[in-house]
């Protein structure tokens, strides 16, 4: 039995981490400027915009003297500090699953070292059998190979495993790897009509509850 987890805005509260970076940065760059906050939120595109591209836009908008590379170092430092601990109920659910024989892994798009540090920061690392990050292995979701690699590292078959995530890439990759999927809605609507998650859940604890029942196995 295998459960794969996305990281940002699935287990780790990426919104909170980004908000922390904005609060600290804007207190120096543009105190009290609500339009500046709006720019950052729109330009961020819910984390989908590559960080170098995002920070290049930030550097131009705020006329920052730092290089993009220097801004990235500070961005990584502040966002890591801004991640709160993972949901305690979810932690307990995952621990119970491990005790009953489940293997658990993270499959995440992101830079090598950054996502691993995030998993450690939020308290997820002790519950993992593997942490597979695109920047480390050179494969990005939705490529099914990154899901299959995580399954291989856990010593479990990919077919019939579960994936929980909040992006289309999680659902597409799971489908192509022969896995079941749970999409975290985060107050959004699923808009594709050619591909569907097996389950749509409002939040992580609901999603884990569904998977722990393994009602589709």
Residue pairs with C-beta under 8 A, 6 or more apart in sequence:
1 97
1 101
1 102
1 103
1 156
1 161
1 214
1 217
2 102
2 103
2 104
2 105
2 151
2 154
2 156
2 157
2 158
2 161
2 162
3 94
3 97
3 102
3 103
3 104
3 105
3 161
3 162
3 163
3 164
3 208
3 211
4 104
4 105
4 106
4 107
4 147
4 150
4 151
4 161
4 162
4 163
4 164
4 174
4 179
5 11
5 104
5 105
5 106
5 107
5 124
5 163
5 164
5 165
6 106
6 107
6 108
6 163
6 164
6 165
6 166
6 167
6 170
7 106
7 108
7 110
7 115
7 118
7 119
7 124
8 14
8 47
8 108
8 110
8 118
9 15
9 46
9 47
9 166
9 184
9 186
10 164
10 165
10 166
10 170
10 184
10 204
11 86
11 90
11 106
11 119
11 122
11 124
11 204
12 83
12 86
12 118
12 119
12 121
12 122
12 124
13 83
13 84
13 122
14 47
14 79
14 83
16 82
16 83
16 84
17 79
17 80
17 82
17 83
18 44
18 47
18 79
18 82
19 82
20 78
20 79
20 81
20 82
21 75
21 78
21 79
21 82
22 37
22 40
22 41
24 78
25 74
25 78
26 33
26 36
26 37
26 40
29 36
29 62
29 64
30 36
30 62
36 61
36 62
39 61
40 58
43 49
43 54
43 57
43 58
43 61
44 54
51 72
51 75
51 111
52 68
52 72
55 68
55 71
55 72
55 75
56 68
58 64
58 71
59 66
59 67
59 68
59 71
64 71
66 74
76 114
80 114
80 117
80 118
80 121
83 118
83 121
83 122
84 122
85 122
85 123
86 122
86 123
86 124
87 204
87 205
89 205
90 204
90 205
90 208
91 123
91 124
91 127
93 205
93 208
93 209
93 212
94 104
94 127
94 208
95 127
96 212
97 104
97 208
97 211
97 212
98 104
98 127
102 212
103 129
103 130
103 154
103 155
103 156
104 127
104 128
104 129
104 154
105 128
105 129
105 130
105 131
105 132
105 150
105 151
105 153
105 154
106 115
106 119
106 124
106 128
106 130
106 131
106 132
106 133
106 150
107 132
107 141
107 146
107 147
107 150
107 163
107 165
107 170
107 173
108 115
108 131
108 132
108 133
108 134
108 141
109 133
109 134
109 135
109 140
109 141
109 169
110 118
110 133
110 134
110 135
111 133
111 135
112 133
112 135
112 136
113 135
113 136
114 133
114 135
115 131
115 133
115 135
116 125
116 131
116 133
116 136
119 125
119 128
119 131
125 131
129 153
129 154
130 150
130 153
130 154
132 146
132 149
132 150
132 153
134 140
134 141
134 146
137 146
137 149
139 145
139 146
139 149
140 146
140 169
141 147
141 167
141 169
141 170
141 172
141 173
142 168
142 169
142 170
142 171
142 172
142 173
142 176
143 173
144 158
144 173
144 176
144 177
146 173
147 158
147 161
147 163
147 173
147 174
147 177
147 179
148 158
148 177
151 157
151 158
151 161
151 177
152 158
158 177
158 178
158 179
159 177
159 178
159 179
160 178
160 179
160 180
160 217
161 177
161 179
161 180
162 174
162 179
162 180
162 181
162 182
162 211
162 214
163 170
163 171
163 173
163 174
163 179
163 180
163 181
163 182
164 170
164 181
164 182
164 184
164 201
164 204
164 207
164 208
164 211
165 171
165 174
165 181
165 182
165 183
165 184
166 183
166 184
166 185
166 186
168 192
170 181
170 183
171 181
171 183
171 195
171 196
171 197
172 195
174 180
174 181
175 181
175 195
180 198
180 199
180 211
180 216
180 217
181 197
181 198
181 199
182 197
182 198
182 199
182 200
182 201
182 207
182 210
182 211
183 190
183 197
183 199
183 200
183 201
184 201
184 202
184 203
184 204
184 207
185 200
185 201
185 202
190 196
190 197
190 200
198 216
199 207
199 210
201 207
201 210
